[in-house]
Amino acid sequence: MNKIIALMFVFVMGTTCGAFAKEVRVKGYTKKDGTKVEGYTRTVKDKAPADTVEVKGYTKKDGTKVAGYTRKKAK
């Protein structure tokens, strides 16, 4: 009986945890400075909550680079 409960727990956790995040395979690459980066697997979160907005990175007129970020929606 305990084995059945344990298996059900593993099944439920495996199916629900996948709903919140997934794994993505990143291929190996070479940086501009010549450093080689091996391929790896990373976890990607699901989309942001409905009250937030993803802002992509951009460059200002003065040349300043701004990294992408998440912010709350304006009301």
Biopython code that builds the backbone (N, CA, C, O; Angstrom):
import numpy as np
from Bio.PDB.StructureBuilder import StructureBuilder

atoms = [
    (1, "MET", "N", (0.821, -1.195, 0.000)),
    (1, "MET", "CA", (0.000, 0.000, 0.000)),
    (1, "MET", "C", (0.866, 1.260, 0.000)),
    (1, "MET", "O", (0.575, 2.201, -0.738)),
    (2, "ASN", "N", (1.920, 1.294, 0.811)),
    (2, "ASN", "CA", (2.790, 2.462, 0.869)),
    (2, "ASN", "C", (3.495, 2.708, -0.460)),
    (2, "ASN", "O", (3.733, 3.856, -0.834)),
    (3, "LYS", "N", (3.833, 1.624, -1.181)),
    (3, "LYS", "CA", (4.485, 1.772, -2.478)),
    (3, "LYS", "C", (3.554, 2.444, -3.475)),
    (3, "LYS", "O", (3.994, 3.266, -4.279)),
    (4, "ILE", "N", (2.277, 2.104, -3.431)),
    (4, "ILE", "CA", (1.294, 2.709, -4.344)),
    (4, "ILE", "C", (1.166, 4.197, -4.050)),
    (4, "ILE", "O", (1.129, 5.010, -4.973)),
    (5, "ILE", "N", (1.098, 4.556, -2.786)),
    (5, "ILE", "CA", (0.984, 5.969, -2.403)),
    (5, "ILE", "C", (2.236, 6.730, -2.834)),
    (5, "ILE", "O", (2.145, 7.850, -3.338)),
    (6, "ALA", "N", (3.402, 6.119, -2.633)),
    (6, "ALA", "CA", (4.655, 6.769, -3.026)),
    (6, "ALA", "C", (4.701, 6.966, -4.543)),
    (6, "ALA", "O", (5.117, 8.024, -5.016)),
    (7, "LEU", "N", (4.282, 5.967, -5.298)),
    (7, "LEU", "CA", (4.267, 6.092, -6.758)),
    (7, "LEU", "C", (3.286, 7.163, -7.218)),
    (7, "LEU", "O", (3.579, 7.918, -8.146)),
    (8, "MET", "N", (2.133, 7.233, -6.577)),
    (8, "MET", "CA", (1.154, 8.270, -6.923)),
    (8, "MET", "C", (1.726, 9.654, -6.624)),
    (8, "MET", "O", (1.533, 10.587, -7.403)),
    (9, "PHE", "N", (2.424, 9.789, -5.504)),
    (9, "PHE", "CA", (3.029, 11.070, -5.140)),
    (9, "PHE", "C", (4.053, 11.491, -6.184)),
    (9, "PHE", "O", (4.062, 12.642, -6.618)),
    (10, "VAL", "N", (4.920, 10.558, -6.589)),
    (10, "VAL", "CA", (5.942, 10.855, -7.603)),
    (10, "VAL", "C", (5.283, 11.248, -8.909)),
    (10, "VAL", "O", (5.728, 12.191, -9.562)),
    (11, "PHE", "N", (4.223, 10.539, -9.307)),
    (11, "PHE", "CA", (3.518, 10.855, -10.551)),
    (11, "PHE", "C", (2.902, 12.248, -10.498)),
    (11, "PHE", "O", (3.049, 13.027, -11.441)),
    (12, "VAL", "N", (2.217, 12.568, -9.408)),
    (12, "VAL", "CA", (1.567, 13.877, -9.272)),
    (12, "VAL", "C", (2.602, 14.994, -9.257)),
    (12, "VAL", "O", (2.415, 16.013, -9.923)),
    (13, "MET", "N", (3.673, 14.825, -8.520)),
    (13, "MET", "CA", (4.711, 15.851, -8.458)),
    (13, "MET", "C", (5.374, 16.025, -9.823)),
    (13, "MET", "O", (5.680, 17.147, -10.225)),
    (14, "GLY", "N", (5.593, 14.939, -10.524)),
    (14, "GLY", "CA", (6.223, 15.012, -11.836)),
    (14, "GLY", "C", (5.359, 15.731, -12.849)),
    (14, "GLY", "O", (5.878, 16.455, -13.698)),
    (15, "THR", "N", (4.056, 15.549, -12.777)),
    (15, "THR", "CA", (3.174, 16.194, -13.744)),
    (15, "THR", "C", (2.885, 17.639, -13.372)),
    (15, "THR", "O", (2.727, 18.473, -14.264)),
    (16, "THR", "N", (2.810, 17.967, -12.082)),
    (16, "THR", "CA", (2.506, 19.344, -11.706)),
    (16, "THR", "C", (3.733, 20.233, -11.753)),
    (16, "THR", "O", (3.619, 21.406, -12.109)),
    (17, "CYS", "N", (4.900, 19.720, -11.407)),
    (17, "CYS", "CA", (6.109, 20.533, -11.443)),
    (17, "CYS", "C", (6.442, 20.942, -12.872)),
    (17, "CYS", "O", (6.964, 22.034, -13.098)),
    (18, "GLY", "N", (6.150, 20.093, -13.820)),
    (18, "GLY", "CA", (6.407, 20.408, -15.214)),
    (18, "GLY", "C", (5.530, 21.535, -15.720)),
    (18, "GLY", "O", (5.856, 22.172, -16.722)),
    (19, "ALA", "N", (4.415, 21.792, -15.036)),
    (19, "ALA", "CA", (3.518, 22.858, -15.465)),
    (19, "ALA", "C", (4.095, 24.232, -15.140)),
    (19, "ALA", "O", (3.672, 25.224, -15.733)),
    (20, "PHE", "N", (5.039, 24.317, -14.223)),
    (20, "PHE", "CA", (5.571, 25.604, -13.804)),
    (20, "PHE", "C", (6.906, 25.944, -14.446)),
    (20, "PHE", "O", (7.255, 27.120, -14.556)),
    (21, "ALA", "N", (7.653, 24.945, -14.866)),
    (21, "ALA", "CA", (8.965, 25.197, -15.463)),
    (21, "ALA", "C", (9.295, 24.068, -16.429)),
    (21, "ALA", "O", (8.790, 22.953, -16.295)),
    (22, "LYS", "N", (10.151, 24.369, -17.405)),
    (22, "LYS", "CA", (10.582, 23.321, -18.321)),
    (22, "LYS", "C", (12.067, 23.476, -18.567)),
    (22, "LYS", "O", (12.651, 24.529, -18.314)),
    (23, "GLU", "N", (12.665, 22.412, -19.064)),
    (23, "GLU", "CA", (14.095, 22.437, -19.338)),
    (23, "GLU", "C", (14.332, 22.674, -20.820)),
    (23, "GLU", "O", (13.609, 22.152, -21.668)),
    (24, "VAL", "N", (15.351, 23.465, -21.121)),
    (24, "VAL", "CA", (15.714, 23.786, -22.493)),
    (24, "VAL", "C", (17.194, 23.467, -22.673)),
    (24, "VAL", "O", (18.013, 23.804, -21.818)),
    (25, "ARG", "N", (17.534, 22.825, -23.774)),
    (25, "ARG", "CA", (18.926, 22.495, -24.075)),
    (25, "ARG", "C", (19.549, 23.664, -24.829)),
    (25, "ARG", "O", (19.015, 24.107, -25.846)),
    (26, "VAL", "N", (20.682, 24.165, -24.330)),
    (26, "VAL", "CA", (21.417, 25.252, -24.968)),
    (26, "VAL", "C", (22.646, 24.649, -25.634)),
    (26, "VAL", "O", (23.426, 23.950, -24.986)),
    (27, "LYS", "N", (22.823, 24.917, -26.928)),
    (27, "LYS", "CA", (23.981, 24.387, -27.654)),
    (27, "LYS", "C", (25.237, 25.118, -27.213)),
    (27, "LYS", "O", (25.173, 26.258, -26.753)),
    (28, "GLY", "N", (26.372, 24.461, -27.353)),
    (28, "GLY", "CA", (27.644, 25.099, -27.051)),
    (28, "GLY", "C", (27.901, 26.245, -28.016)),
    (28, "GLY", "O", (27.400, 26.236, -29.140)),
    (29, "TYR", "N", (28.673, 27.224, -27.588)),
    (29, "TYR", "CA", (28.965, 28.381, -28.430)),
    (29, "TYR", "C", (30.297, 28.998, -28.035)),
    (29, "TYR", "O", (30.881, 28.635, -27.014)),
    (30, "THR", "N", (30.771, 29.929, -28.848)),
    (30, "THR", "CA", (32.014, 30.641, -28.573)),
    (30, "THR", "C", (31.694, 32.117, -28.369)),
    (30, "THR", "O", (31.019, 32.731, -29.195)),
    (31, "LYS", "N", (32.182, 32.687, -27.262)),
    (31, "LYS", "CA", (31.963, 34.104, -26.970)),
    (31, "LYS", "C", (32.849, 34.967, -27.864)),
    (31, "LYS", "O", (33.772, 34.464, -28.505)),
    (32, "LYS", "N", (32.565, 36.268, -27.905)),
    (32, "LYS", "CA", (33.348, 37.195, -28.718)),
    (32, "LYS", "C", (34.822, 37.192, -28.332)),
    (32, "LYS", "O", (35.692, 37.385, -29.182)),
    (33, "ASP", "N", (35.105, 36.968, -27.033)),
    (33, "ASP", "CA", (36.502, 36.988, -26.578)),
    (33, "ASP", "C", (37.225, 35.660, -26.816)),
    (33, "ASP", "O", (38.375, 35.498, -26.407)),
    (34, "GLY", "N", (36.548, 34.700, -27.485)),
    (34, "GLY", "CA", (37.166, 33.425, -27.810)),
    (34, "GLY", "C", (36.919, 32.313, -26.803)),
    (34, "GLY", "O", (37.318, 31.173, -27.040)),
    (35, "THR", "N", (36.272, 32.617, -25.688)),
    (35, "THR", "CA", (35.974, 31.610, -24.676)),
    (35, "THR", "C", (34.931, 30.644, -25.212)),
    (35, "THR", "O", (33.898, 31.063, -25.732)),
    (36, "LYS", "N", (35.203, 29.339, -25.083)),
    (36, "LYS", "CA", (34.245, 28.325, -25.534)),
    (36, "LYS", "C", (33.356, 27.922, -24.368)),
    (36, "LYS", "O", (33.839, 27.676, -23.263)),
    (37, "VAL", "N", (32.060, 27.858, -24.621)),
    (37, "VAL", "CA", (31.085, 27.469, -23.611)),
    (37, "VAL", "C", (30.464, 26.152, -24.052)),
    (37, "VAL", "O", (29.937, 26.046, -25.159)),
    (38, "GLU", "N", (30.529, 25.144, -23.177)),
    (38, "GLU", "CA", (29.942, 23.839, -23.478)),
    (38, "GLU", "C", (28.414, 23.948, -23.464)),
    (38, "GLU", "O", (27.859, 24.828, -22.806)),
    (39, "GLY", "N", (27.745, 23.063, -24.180)),
    (39, "GLY", "CA", (26.289, 23.017, -24.142)),
    (39, "GLY", "C", (25.809, 22.647, -22.753)),
    (39, "GLY", "O", (26.520, 21.977, -22.003)),
    (40, "TYR", "N", (24.613, 23.078, -22.409)),
    (40, "TYR", "CA", (24.066, 22.790, -21.082)),
    (40, "TYR", "C", (22.543, 22.824, -21.129)),
    (40, "TYR", "O", (21.953, 23.258, -22.119)),
    (41, "THR", "N", (21.916, 22.367, -20.060)),
    (41, "THR", "CA", (20.467, 22.388, -19.924)),
    (41, "THR", "C", (20.109, 23.422, -18.871)),
    (41, "THR", "O", (20.716, 23.469, -17.802)),
    (42, "ARG", "N", (19.119, 24.248, -19.180)),
    (42, "ARG", "CA", (18.688, 25.245, -18.204)),
    (42, "ARG", "C", (17.186, 25.158, -18.025)),
    (42, "ARG", "O", (16.477, 24.638, -18.886)),
    (43, "THR", "N", (16.709, 25.667, -16.913)),
    (43, "THR", "CA", (15.281, 25.655, -16.603)),
    (43, "THR", "C", (14.681, 26.995, -16.994)),
    (43, "THR", "O", (15.238, 28.052, -16.696)),
    (44, "VAL", "N", (13.548, 26.936, -17.660)),
    (44, "VAL", "CA", (12.848, 28.147, -18.092)),
    (44, "VAL", "C", (11.520, 28.195, -17.352)),
    (44, "VAL", "O", (10.753, 27.232, -17.383)),
    (45, "LYS", "N", (11.249, 29.304, -16.692)),
    (45, "LYS", "CA", (9.980, 29.459, -15.993)),
    (45, "LYS", "C", (8.875, 29.713, -17.004)),
    (45, "LYS", "O", (9.124, 30.194, -18.109)),
    (46, "ASP", "N", (7.654, 29.384, -16.611)),
    (46, "ASP", "CA", (6.516, 29.692, -17.466)),
    (46, "ASP", "C", (6.356, 31.196, -17.548)),
    (46, "ASP", "O", (7.065, 31.942, -16.873)),
    (47, "LYS", "N", (5.444, 31.630, -18.357)),
    (47, "LYS", "CA", (5.239, 33.058, -18.588)),
    (47, "LYS", "C", (4.966, 33.805, -17.282)),
    (47, "LYS", "O", (4.510, 33.225, -16.297)),
    (48, "ALA", "N", (5.251, 35.073, -17.303)),
    (48, "ALA", "CA", (5.055, 35.919, -16.134)),
    (48, "ALA", "C", (3.559, 36.035, -15.811)),
    (48, "ALA", "O", (2.719, 35.804, -16.681)),
    (49, "PRO", "N", (3.229, 36.388, -14.577)),
    (49, "PRO", "CA", (1.821, 36.575, -14.218)),
    (49, "PRO", "C", (1.161, 37.632, -15.102)),
    (49, "PRO", "O", (1.845, 38.452, -15.714)),
    (50, "ALA", "N", (-0.162, 37.607, -15.165)),
    (50, "ALA", "CA", (-0.915, 38.487, -16.064)),
    (50, "ALA", "C", (-0.738, 39.970, -15.747)),
    (50, "ALA", "O", (-0.959, 40.808, -16.621)),
    (51, "ASP", "N", (-0.342, 40.316, -14.516)),
    (51, "ASP", "CA", (-0.209, 41.729, -14.169)),
    (51, "ASP", "C", (1.206, 42.262, -14.400)),
    (51, "ASP", "O", (1.540, 43.345, -13.919)),
    (52, "THR", "N", (2.042, 41.513, -15.131)),
    (52, "THR", "CA", (3.396, 41.959, -15.421)),
    (52, "THR", "C", (3.642, 42.015, -16.927)),
    (52, "THR", "O", (2.909, 41.419, -17.716)),
    (53, "VAL", "N", (4.697, 42.750, -17.307)),
    (53, "VAL", "CA", (5.062, 42.917, -18.708)),
    (53, "VAL", "C", (6.547, 42.614, -18.852)),
    (53, "VAL", "O", (7.358, 43.069, -18.046)),
    (54, "GLU", "N", (6.905, 41.844, -19.881)),
    (54, "GLU", "CA", (8.304, 41.574, -20.199)),
    (54, "GLU", "C", (8.819, 42.708, -21.078)),
    (54, "GLU", "O", (8.234, 42.992, -22.123)),
    (55, "VAL", "N", (9.898, 43.356, -20.670)),
    (55, "VAL", "CA", (10.514, 44.411, -21.467)),
    (55, "VAL", "C", (11.813, 43.858, -22.029)),
    (55, "VAL", "O", (12.690, 43.439, -21.273)),
    (56, "LYS", "N", (11.942, 43.854, -23.358)),
    (56, "LYS", "CA", (13.161, 43.345, -23.982)),
    (56, "LYS", "C", (14.281, 44.353, -23.792)),
    (56, "LYS", "O", (14.038, 45.549, -23.629)),
    (57, "GLY", "N", (15.507, 43.858, -23.816)),
    (57, "GLY", "CA", (16.660, 44.748, -23.704)),
    (57, "GLY", "C", (16.698, 45.724, -24.867)),
    (57, "GLY", "O", (16.210, 45.421, -25.956)),
    (58, "TYR", "N", (17.276, 46.892, -24.640)),
    (58, "TYR", "CA", (17.339, 47.908, -25.685)),
    (58, "TYR", "C", (18.531, 48.831, -25.446)),
    (58, "TYR", "O", (19.165, 48.779, -24.392)),
    (59, "THR", "N", (18.831, 49.673, -26.428)),
    (59, "THR", "CA", (19.915, 50.646, -26.314)),
    (59, "THR", "C", (19.323, 52.051, -26.359)),
    (59, "THR", "O", (18.555, 52.382, -27.263)),
    (60, "LYS", "N", (19.688, 52.882, -25.367)),
    (60, "LYS", "CA", (19.208, 54.267, -25.327)),
    (60, "LYS", "C", (19.901, 55.097, -26.409)),
    (60, "LYS", "O", (20.900, 54.664, -26.984)),
    (61, "LYS", "N", (19.371, 56.282, -26.679)),
    (61, "LYS", "CA", (19.958, 57.174, -27.686)),
    (61, "LYS", "C", (21.396, 57.536, -27.363)),
    (61, "LYS", "O", (22.202, 57.741, -28.271)),
    (62, "ASP", "N", (21.734, 57.619, -26.056)),
    (62, "ASP", "CA", (23.099, 57.980, -25.668)),
    (62, "ASP", "C", (24.059, 56.790, -25.697)),
    (62, "ASP", "O", (25.226, 56.932, -25.330)),
    (63, "GLY", "N", (23.575, 55.604, -26.135)),
    (63, "GLY", "CA", (24.432, 54.425, -26.250)),
    (63, "GLY", "C", (24.402, 53.496, -25.051)),
    (63, "GLY", "O", (25.017, 52.431, -25.088)),
    (64, "THR", "N", (23.706, 53.872, -23.993)),
    (64, "THR", "CA", (23.604, 53.035, -22.808)),
    (64, "THR", "C", (22.753, 51.812, -23.113)),
    (64, "THR", "O", (21.660, 51.933, -23.667)),
    (65, "LYS", "N", (23.258, 50.622, -22.748)),
    (65, "LYS", "CA", (22.496, 49.392, -22.973)),
    (65, "LYS", "C", (21.697, 49.061, -21.729)),
    (65, "LYS", "O", (22.213, 49.120, -20.613)),
    (66, "VAL", "N", (20.429, 48.712, -21.928)),
    (66, "VAL", "CA", (19.538, 48.334, -20.835)),
    (66, "VAL", "C", (19.160, 46.875, -21.034)),
    (66, "VAL", "O", (18.648, 46.498, -22.088)),
    (67, "ALA", "N", (19.414, 46.055, -20.020)),
    (67, "ALA", "CA", (19.077, 44.630, -20.086)),
    (67, "ALA", "C", (17.566, 44.453, -19.984)),
    (67, "ALA", "O", (16.878, 45.305, -19.423)),
    (68, "GLY", "N", (17.049, 43.356, -20.521)),
    (68, "GLY", "CA", (15.620, 43.070, -20.415)),
    (68, "GLY", "C", (15.209, 42.868, -18.963)),
    (68, "GLY", "O", (16.023, 42.475, -18.126)),
    (69, "TYR", "N", (13.949, 43.136, -18.674)),
    (69, "TYR", "CA", (13.447, 42.995, -17.315)),
    (69, "TYR", "C", (11.944, 42.823, -17.333)),
    (69, "TYR", "O", (11.305, 42.976, -18.374)),
    (70, "THR", "N", (11.371, 42.498, -16.158)),
    (70, "THR", "CA", (9.922, 42.353, -15.992)),
    (70, "THR", "C", (9.445, 43.465, -15.090)),
    (70, "THR", "O", (10.079, 43.768, -14.080)),
    (71, "ARG", "N", (8.320, 44.080, -15.451)),
    (71, "ARG", "CA", (7.755, 45.145, -14.623)),
    (71, "ARG", "C", (6.260, 44.951, -14.508)),
    (71, "ARG", "O", (5.658, 44.219, -15.294)),
    (72, "LYS", "N", (5.652, 45.612, -13.520)),
    (72, "LYS", "CA", (4.194, 45.544, -13.375)),
    (72, "LYS", "C", (3.543, 46.403, -14.449)),
    (72, "LYS", "O", (4.104, 47.413, -14.875)),
    (73, "LYS", "N", (2.354, 45.992, -14.882)),
    (73, "LYS", "CA", (1.615, 46.763, -15.881)),
    (73, "LYS", "C", (1.160, 48.079, -15.278)),
    (73, "LYS", "O", (0.837, 48.161, -14.093)),
    (74, "ALA", "N", (1.140, 49.121, -16.127)),
    (74, "ALA", "CA", (0.632, 50.418, -15.699)),
    (74, "ALA", "C", (-0.898, 50.312, -15.570)),
    (74, "ALA", "O", (-1.549, 49.613, -16.345)),
    (75, "LYS", "N", (-1.437, 50.997, -14.609)),
    (75, "LYS", "CA", (-2.904, 50.923, -14.406)),
    (75, "LYS", "C", (-3.614, 52.051, -15.061)),
    (75, "LYS", "O", (-4.840, 52.135, -14.986)),
]
sb = StructureBuilder()
sb.init_structure("model")
sb.init_model(0)
sb.init_chain("A")
sb.init_seg("    ")
for serial, (resi, resn, name, xyz) in enumerate(atoms, 1):
    if name == "N":
        sb.init_residue(resn, " ", resi, " ")
    sb.init_atom(name, np.array(xyz, "f"), 0.0, 1.0, " ", f" {name:<3s}", serial, name[0])
structure = sb.get_structure()
